[in-house]
């Protein structure tokens, strides 16, 4: 087990963690499991994932199994916000799970993404890439057209570079925080159709 993860497991809060964020947060913990303890790890992981899934603010939890020549498992947790994640990470249930892993796990790595970073993480079963491209083009076209019609007439005397900067900032903020999250939820079935 790596030293930073041991310390994080003992601390309720991580002092280097960013300020609380109301956006969804995804945590991935990669664990290298001793080959002779894989069955024990899978049982423990199934138990802790079921507990995590019932925690307030949990948006999903899953176990990604290793390939044939690997013994590295990934536990992925997604929570509604930093506060929900902190409650899970400070919970007695999680601490008990970490204690039970002693002697089973050889190494661990912890990764955390929030906001736009989690928006750009790939789904487990991505749909055709062209569909997300079409949706993005529609969103960019709509937001830039609206900006040109509503805001640009009020910026007539401004330098071109400043108008372009304002346009870019407004469009990117709309795309990243409003349009694309809403559109990807609205068109989720179209973006990632079920495979037979």
Secondary structure, DSSP 8 states (H G I E B T S, - for coil): --HHHHHHHH-SS-TTS-S--SS-EEEEEEEEE-GGGHHHHHHHHHHHHHHHHTSTTEEEEEEE---TT--EEEEEEEESSHHHHHHHHT-HHHHHHHHHTTTTEEEEEEEEEEHHHHHTS--TT---HHHHHHHHHHHHHHHHHHHHHHTGGGGTTS-HHHHHHHHHHHHHHHIIIIIHHHHHHHTHHHHT----
